[in-house]
Amino acid sequence: MTRIRPPRHIVWSTDTVDLSDPFQRRWYIRQILLHGRAEDIRTLDLDEVEALLDHLDLPSHLHSLWKRFLERRHAQG
């Protein structure tokens, strides 16, 4: 079990998140993309974000932003 104590600016409804639970992990990644700071976003595995992006139910403007960023990341690599 991988439990973390997330920062309050990302998660305010619970004290811990179990990142070994796929639902909680997806939810936490979504929270980071919605409310995270640059230092929070740097902790994400961008390959995992890319794999989950269409399942995170992000607002359309954020989904588009991340989709373009991840596409350009591959084009430059």
C-alpha positions in Angstrom: 0.0 0.0 0.0 1.4 3.4 -1.0 -0.3 6.0 1.2 0.6 9.7 0.9 -0.4 12.8 2.8 -1.2 15.2 -0.1 -0.7 18.9 0.2 -3.9 20.8 1.2 -3.9 23.0 -2.0 -4.4 19.8 -4.0 -6.6 17.6 -1.7 -8.7 19.0 1.1 -11.3 16.3 1.5 -9.0 13.6 3.1 -5.7 13.3 4.9 -4.3 10.4 2.9 -4.5 9.0 -0.6 -3.7 5.4 -1.4 -1.8 5.5 -4.7 -1.9 1.7 -5.0 -5.7 2.0 -5.6 -6.2 2.8 -9.3 -9.2 4.9 -8.7 -7.5 7.0 -6.0 -4.4 7.3 -8.1 -6.4 8.6 -11.1 -8.3 11.0 -8.9 -5.1 12.3 -7.3 -3.4 12.9 -10.7 -6.6 14.8 -11.8 -6.4 16.9 -8.7 -2.8 17.7 -9.4 -3.6 18.7 -13.0 -6.5 20.9 -11.7 -5.0 22.5 -8.6 -1.3 21.6 -8.5 1.6 24.0 -8.6 4.7 23.6 -10.9 6.5 21.6 -8.2 3.5 19.2 -7.9 3.2 18.7 -11.7 7.0 17.9 -11.8 6.3 14.9 -9.6 4.0 13.3 -12.2 5.1 10.6 -14.6 4.1 12.2 -17.9 3.8 8.8 -19.6 1.2 7.9 -17.0 -0.6 11.2 -17.5 -0.7 10.6 -21.2 -2.1 7.1 -20.7 -4.8 8.4 -18.4 -5.6 11.7 -20.0 -8.8 10.7 -21.8 -10.1 9.1 -18.5 -9.5 12.0 -16.2 -12.6 14.1 -17.1 -10.7 17.3 -17.2 -12.3 20.5 -18.3 -12.0 20.8 -22.1 -9.5 23.6 -22.0 -7.1 21.7 -19.6 -7.6 18.5 -21.6 -6.6 20.3 -24.8 -3.6 22.0 -23.2 -2.3 18.7 -21.9 -3.0 16.8 -25.1 -1.0 19.4 -27.1 1.8 19.5 -24.6 2.2 15.7 -24.6 2.0 15.5 -28.4 4.7 18.1 -28.8 6.8 16.4 -26.1 7.0 13.3 -28.5 7.6 15.4 -31.5 10.6 17.1 -29.9 12.0 13.8 -28.4 
